[in-house]
Amino acid sequence: MAEQTVYKPGLDGVIAAETDISYLDVDAEEIVIRGYELIELAENKQYLDLVHLLLDGSLPEDGDRDALEKELKQEYSLPSGFFKLFELLPKHTHPMDALRTGISALAGYDQDLNDRNAAENRKKAIRLLAKIPNIVSNSYHILQGKDPVKPDESLPYSANFLYMITGKKPNEQEAAFFDQSLMVYSEHEMPNSTFAARVIASTNSDIYGALTGAVASLKGNLHGGANEAVMYMLLEGETVEGFRYLLYDKLKKKEKVMGFGHRVYMKKMDPRAALMKEALRELAEEKGRMDLYEMCEAGETLMREEKGLYPNLDYYAAPVYYLLDIPIELYTPIFYASRTLGLCAHIFEQHANNKLFRPRVNYTGPRGLHP
């Protein structure tokens, strides 16, 4: 008798790949990145330390971070005439669509597109990590009818990214919390966008193709787009009571409430959300916006009591970005810019030990029909 294949909607619980990059240990409440716990890294290190860990296999030692930052700064600029691409797009184009277009276009400028030795892979990753913040920031400015903001090489990597977005040099606290957000968004095992990138890479497609597919995946509001939806919800609620009423109304209408629940963190709070919650509290105190923090806390309590659901990262990252004066439309592109690091690591790993993804289906249609 033939062995029966078990069908799991959404591939829930299905192991799709072996990896030494990261692992979500829900029972231990740990996100493991090459052996280190992500939250501990986010509390004690910087985004560039994580770049070194994922690309070079270890945390940086003396001078390594400075050398890495120098490499990135040398790649900040985009090819001559590149911004004309965004001038041709309709003004209503979503920044994620502009980002998808920009990453795809970069492939044409890579003369070693299909060279996949370790040194070339690392060079491609550095190039992408340097240029994608420029694309994210300035495609948006151009679509808004504004001039691009040139990178400021006097600023650290994350501070420069925030500066290009807002046009204002961030203070130390703002830069630190933005850097921390990039860290917790950077890698998260096998979400939809990472799976999409690995599926594309498994065909022997190039890194730009795999990353372009990941942008399309991350745009959806059930994945990356949730952070935008959370902020629009908070703005609609306006006050603690208004937000509570809004959530009750959504639950009554059986509407999905963005920012709550997670395919992996089913019965516990996303540890990344807890970190961003503390960042929000400190930022809200500094900027005189404790009302926003109180709204979020009220929503967290309501959803736990009514539905047994807990906040995910997007729920607390969204108001943090709002207090950093980041346009809401850029929340998901920023998520992607950070996740580029993890995506590159997964694409390289897929190419190094590749097997084409080719799953089967559980057919539910008719048979035996004749014309």
Secondary structure per residue as TSV (DSSP state, phi and psi in degrees):
chain	resnum	aa	ss	phi	psi
A	1	M	-	360.0	132.4
A	2	A	-	-66.6	141.3
A	3	E	-	-68.2	132.1
A	4	Q	-	-85.4	130.0
A	5	T	-	-79.2	132.9
A	6	V	-	-84.4	125.2
A	7	Y	-	-94.7	126.7
A	8	K	-	-124.5	108.2
A	9	P	G	-54.1	134.9
A	10	G	G	70.5	11.9
A	11	L	G	56.6	29.0
A	12	D	T	-59.3	119.6
A	13	G	T	81.4	-1.1
A	14	V	-	-80.0	131.9
A	15	I	-	-82.8	119.1
A	16	A	-	-104.1	-17.0
A	17	A	-	-162.5	156.9
A	18	E	-	-98.5	138.5
A	19	T	-	-149.9	149.5
A	20	D	S	-111.8	18.9
A	21	I	S	-85.7	-56.4
A	22	S	E	-156.2	163.6
A	23	Y	E	-154.4	136.3
A	24	L	E	-96.1	107.9
A	25	D	E	-96.9	93.5
A	26	V	T	-66.4	-39.9
A	27	D	T	-62.8	-41.9
A	28	A	T	-85.4	-4.3
A	29	E	T	56.0	45.7
A	30	E	E	-127.1	142.8
A	31	I	E	-110.8	107.7
A	32	V	E	-92.1	125.4
A	33	I	E	-119.4	108.1
A	34	R	T	44.1	43.7
A	35	G	T	94.5	-17.2
A	36	Y	E	-99.1	152.4
A	37	E	E	-86.0	125.6
A	38	L	H	-59.9	-43.7
A	39	I	H	-64.0	-39.6
A	40	E	H	-64.0	-39.8
A	41	L	H	-62.6	-44.1
A	42	A	H	-65.6	-28.1
A	43	E	H	-82.5	-21.6
A	44	N	H	-124.0	-14.3
A	45	K	S	-124.1	-170.7
A	46	Q	-	-124.4	166.1
A	47	Y	H	-55.8	-40.2
A	48	L	H	-66.6	-27.5
A	49	D	H	-63.9	-38.4
A	50	L	H	-70.1	-35.9
A	51	V	H	-58.3	-46.8
A	52	H	H	-62.9	-40.8
A	53	L	H	-63.6	-44.6
A	54	L	H	-79.4	-31.0
A	55	L	H	-91.9	-34.3
A	56	D	H	-109.3	-6.7
A	57	G	S	88.9	1.0
A	58	S	S	-153.4	159.9
A	59	L	-	-71.0	147.6
A	60	P	-	-67.2	145.7
A	61	E	-	-101.1	-170.9
A	62	D	T	-52.1	124.3
A	63	G	T	85.9	-16.6
A	64	D	H	-65.5	-42.1
A	65	R	H	-64.5	-43.2
A	66	D	H	-62.2	-40.1
A	67	A	H	-65.4	-40.1
A	68	L	H	-64.9	-42.9
A	69	E	H	-64.2	-36.9
A	70	K	H	-63.0	-41.4
A	71	E	H	-59.9	-43.4
A	72	L	H	-65.0	-44.2
A	73	K	H	-63.1	-30.5
A	74	Q	T	-69.9	-15.1
A	75	E	T	-111.5	7.5
A	76	Y	-	-59.0	-41.5
A	77	S	S	-68.3	148.7
A	78	L	-	-98.4	158.7
A	79	P	-	-55.6	151.7
A	80	S	T	-56.1	131.6
A	81	G	T	79.8	2.9
A	82	F	T	-61.9	-36.3
A	83	F	T	-67.5	-19.0
A	84	K	H	-61.1	-26.3
A	85	L	H	-57.4	-42.1
A	86	F	H	-79.3	-25.9
A	87	E	H	-66.1	-24.7
A	88	L	T	-85.1	-13.3
A	89	L	S	-78.0	149.5
A	90	P	-	-58.5	144.7
A	91	K	T	-63.7	-22.4
A	92	H	T	-86.2	3.4
A	93	T	-	-57.4	131.3
A	94	H	-	-70.1	141.9
A	95	P	H	-55.5	-29.6
A	96	M	H	-68.3	-33.9
A	97	D	H	-71.1	-37.3
A	98	A	H	-65.0	-40.5
A	99	L	H	-63.4	-43.6
A	100	R	H	-58.9	-43.3
A	101	T	H	-64.2	-42.7
A	102	G	H	-64.9	-43.4
A	103	I	H	-65.6	-42.1
A	104	S	H	-60.8	-41.9
A	105	A	H	-65.5	-31.5
A	106	L	H	-59.2	-28.9
A	107	A	G	-57.3	-35.3
A	108	G	G	-67.0	-17.4
A	109	Y	G	-96.4	-1.4
A	110	D	-	-95.9	104.5
A	111	Q	T	-71.8	-16.1
A	112	D	T	-113.5	43.5
A	113	L	T	-52.5	-43.5
A	114	N	T	-103.8	12.1
A	115	D	-	-81.4	121.4
A	116	R	-	-123.3	26.3
A	117	N	S	-71.2	162.8
A	118	A	H	-57.5	-42.1
A	119	A	H	-66.0	-40.4
A	120	E	H	-70.2	-37.6
A	121	N	H	-59.2	-46.8
A	122	R	H	-61.8	-40.5
A	123	K	H	-61.5	-41.4
A	124	K	H	-63.6	-42.8
A	125	A	H	-63.4	-44.3
A	126	I	H	-60.8	-43.7
A	127	R	H	-59.5	-44.8
A	128	L	H	-69.7	-42.1
A	129	L	H	-63.8	-29.4
A	130	A	H	-78.7	-39.3
A	131	K	H	-90.2	-29.4
A	132	I	H	-62.8	-40.9
A	133	P	H	-58.3	-35.7
A	134	N	H	-64.5	-43.6
A	135	I	H	-64.5	-46.8
A	136	V	H	-56.4	-51.7
A	137	S	H	-67.9	-50.6
A	138	N	H	-86.8	-22.6
A	139	S	H	-63.5	-37.8
A	140	Y	H	-66.2	-47.6
A	141	H	H	-58.8	-42.7
A	142	I	H	-65.8	-42.0
A	143	L	H	-64.6	-24.9
A	144	Q	T	-86.9	3.0
A	145	G	T	78.3	20.0
A	146	K	-	-109.0	165.6
A	147	D	-	-78.2	148.7
A	148	P	-	-62.4	153.3
A	149	V	-	-103.3	117.3
A	150	K	-	-70.6	144.9
A	151	P	-	-58.7	144.1
A	152	D	-	-107.8	103.8
A	153	E	T	-72.9	-6.0
A	154	S	T	-79.0	-14.1
A	155	L	S	-97.1	150.8
A	156	P	-	-61.6	162.3
A	157	Y	H	-49.6	-56.1
A	158	S	H	-69.0	-38.8
A	159	A	H	-63.4	-37.6
A	160	N	H	-65.4	-41.1
A	161	F	H	-58.3	-48.5
A	162	L	H	-63.7	-38.9
A	163	Y	H	-62.5	-42.8
A	164	M	H	-64.8	-29.9
A	165	I	H	-73.0	-50.1
A	166	T	H	-95.0	-20.1
A	167	G	S	77.9	6.3
A	168	K	S	-123.7	138.4
A	169	K	-	-73.2	123.1
A	170	P	-	-72.7	151.9
A	171	N	-	-78.8	178.2
A	172	E	H	-62.2	-40.9
A	173	Q	H	-66.5	-45.1
A	174	E	H	-61.6	-44.8
A	175	A	H	-64.5	-38.1
A	176	A	H	-67.0	-43.0
A	177	F	H	-71.1	-34.7
A	178	F	H	-66.0	-43.6
A	179	D	H	-59.4	-42.0
A	180	Q	H	-63.8	-38.4
A	181	S	H	-64.8	-38.6
A	182	L	H	-62.2	-37.6
A	183	M	H	-63.4	-47.6
A	184	V	H	-75.5	-17.2
A	185	Y	H	-89.9	-8.6
A	186	S	S	-70.5	-32.7
A	187	E	-	-159.8	137.4
A	188	H	-	-154.2	45.9
A	189	E	S	68.0	-106.5
A	190	M	S	-132.4	58.9
A	191	P	-	-72.8	177.7
A	192	N	H	-56.0	-44.4
A	193	S	H	-67.3	-37.5
A	194	T	H	-68.0	-41.3
A	195	F	H	-62.0	-42.5
A	196	A	H	-60.2	-44.1
A	197	A	H	-63.2	-41.1
A	198	R	H	-70.2	-36.3
A	199	V	H	-61.9	-45.4
A	200	I	H	-65.3	-44.6
A	201	A	H	-61.5	-30.9
A	202	S	T	-66.9	-15.2
A	203	T	T	-84.8	0.6
A	204	N	T	75.1	19.6
A	205	S	-	-68.2	159.5
A	206	D	-	-78.1	170.1
A	207	I	H	-63.3	-34.9
A	208	Y	H	-68.3	-38.1
A	209	G	H	-63.7	-43.4
A	210	A	H	-65.3	-41.3
A	211	L	H	-69.1	-34.7
A	212	T	H	-64.6	-41.9
A	213	G	H	-62.8	-36.7
A	214	A	H	-66.1	-34.1
A	215	V	H	-61.5	-46.8
A	216	A	H	-59.8	-39.6
A	217	S	H	-66.9	-45.1
A	218	L	H	-69.1	-21.8
A	219	K	H	-64.5	-30.7
A	220	G	S	-61.6	142.8
A	221	N	T	-73.4	-6.9
A	222	L	T	-86.2	-1.8
A	223	H	T	-126.8	-105.8
A	224	G	T	-73.7	-32.0
A	225	G	T	-68.0	-5.2
A	226	A	H	-64.3	-30.8
A	227	N	H	-66.1	-35.9
A	228	E	H	-63.6	-46.3
A	229	A	H	-60.3	-37.8
A	230	V	H	-61.0	-45.2
A	231	M	H	-68.3	-38.1
A	232	Y	H	-63.8	-35.2
A	233	M	H	-64.7	-45.3
A	234	L	H	-63.0	-41.4
A	235	L	H	-66.3	-35.7
A	236	E	H	-68.1	-37.6
A	237	G	H	-67.3	-38.4
A	238	E	-	70.3	-47.4
A	239	T	S	-130.2	171.6
A	240	V	H	-57.7	-49.9
A	241	E	H	-67.5	-38.3
A	242	G	H	-63.7	-38.3
A	243	F	H	-70.5	-41.0
A	244	R	H	-60.1	-44.1
A	245	Y	H	-62.0	-42.2
A	246	L	H	-60.7	-44.5
A	247	L	H	-67.4	-42.3
A	248	Y	H	-58.4	-41.8
A	249	D	H	-64.3	-41.5
A	250	K	H	-64.4	-40.1
A	251	L	H	-66.3	-40.1
A	252	K	H	-61.2	-37.8
A	253	K	T	-86.7	3.8
A	254	K	T	58.9	35.6
A	255	E	-	-88.5	149.1
A	256	K	-	-72.1	132.9
A	257	V	-	-99.8	112.3
A	258	M	T	-69.0	146.3
A	259	G	T	96.4	-1.4
A	260	F	B	-126.9	144.6
A	261	G	-	80.6	153.6
A	262	H	-	-159.4	141.3
A	263	R	S	-57.4	-31.5
A	264	V	S	-97.6	-47.2
A	265	Y	-	-86.9	80.9
A	266	M	S	-83.3	-36.7
A	267	K	S	-121.9	9.9
A	268	K	S	-140.4	161.3
A	269	M	-	-74.8	136.4
A	270	D	-	-55.1	119.2
A	271	P	H	-59.5	-27.1
A	272	R	H	-68.5	-33.4
A	273	A	H	-65.8	-39.2
A	274	A	H	-61.9	-38.2
A	275	L	H	-66.0	-45.0
A	276	M	H	-70.3	-26.3
A	277	K	H	-63.1	-41.9
A	278	E	H	-67.3	-38.7
A	279	A	H	-61.6	-41.8
A	280	L	H	-63.0	-42.5
A	281	R	H	-59.3	-45.7
A	282	E	H	-68.1	-41.3
A	283	L	H	-66.2	-41.6
A	284	A	H	-63.5	-39.6
A	285	E	H	-63.5	-44.2
A	286	E	H	-66.0	-36.3
A	287	K	H	-101.0	6.5
A	288	G	T	67.0	36.5
A	289	R	-	-125.9	46.0
A	290	M	H	-64.3	-20.1
A	291	D	H	-60.4	-36.7
A	292	L	H	-67.6	-42.2
A	293	Y	H	-63.2	-42.1
A	294	E	H	-66.2	-35.7
A	295	M	H	-60.6	-46.3
A	296	C	H	-63.5	-42.5
A	297	E	H	-62.9	-41.1
A	298	A	H	-63.6	-41.8
A	299	G	H	-65.0	-40.5
A	300	E	H	-60.1	-46.1
A	301	T	H	-63.6	-44.7
A	302	L	H	-61.2	-47.5
A	303	M	H	-68.5	-32.3
A	304	R	H	-68.0	-43.8
A	305	E	H	-73.7	-37.4
A	306	E	H	-85.2	-36.5
A	307	K	H	-126.4	-5.2
A	308	G	-	67.5	27.2
A	309	L	-	-105.9	149.1
A	310	Y	-	-120.2	154.7
A	311	P	B	-65.4	144.0
A	312	N	-	-101.4	-179.5
A	313	L	H	-54.9	-41.8
A	314	D	H	-59.7	-31.6
A	315	Y	H	-62.4	-40.2
A	316	Y	H	-99.2	-21.4
A	317	A	H	-68.4	-36.8
A	318	A	H	-57.9	-53.1
A	319	P	H	-67.4	-27.3
A	320	V	H	-61.4	-47.7
A	321	Y	H	-62.9	-36.1
A	322	Y	H	-62.0	-42.5
A	323	L	H	-73.7	-14.6
A	324	L	T	-90.7	7.9
A	325	D	T	65.3	31.4
A	326	I	-	-89.4	129.2
A	327	P	-	-57.4	138.3
A	328	I	G	-57.5	-37.2
A	329	E	G	-62.5	-14.6
A	330	L	G	-98.3	-1.9
A	331	Y	H	-59.8	-46.7
A	332	T	H	-71.7	-41.3
A	333	P	H	-58.5	-35.2
A	334	I	H	-66.1	-43.7
A	335	F	H	-52.1	-48.1
A	336	Y	H	-65.6	-42.6
A	337	A	H	-56.7	-41.9
A	338	S	H	-67.4	-45.1
A	339	R	H	-69.8	-14.5
A	340	T	H	-51.3	-36.2
A	341	L	H	-60.0	-54.9
A	342	G	H	-63.6	-38.3
A	343	L	H	-61.8	-44.0
A	344	C	H	-59.7	-44.0
A	345	A	H	-60.3	-41.9
A	346	H	H	-69.3	-39.2
A	347	I	H	-63.6	-43.8
A	348	F	H	-63.1	-41.1
A	349	E	H	-65.2	-40.0
A	350	Q	H	-63.3	-46.5
A	351	H	H	-63.3	-33.2
A	352	A	H	-72.7	-29.0
A	353	N	T	-140.3	67.3
A	354	N	-	-89.3	141.9
A	355	K	-	-142.6	128.3
A	356	L	-	-59.8	128.8
A	357	F	-	-72.4	122.9
A	358	R	-	-150.3	76.1
A	359	P	-	-74.8	169.7
A	360	R	-	-106.2	-178.7
A	361	V	-	-123.7	164.1
A	362	N	-	-101.6	97.7
A	363	Y	-	-73.5	129.7
A	364	T	-	-120.6	7.4
A	365	G	S	-86.6	178.9
A	366	P	-	-75.4	164.9
A	367	R	-	-138.4	164.3
A	368	G	S	80.4	7.5
A	369	L	-	-74.7	152.5
A	370	H	-	-134.5	144.2
A	371	P	-	-68.2	360.0
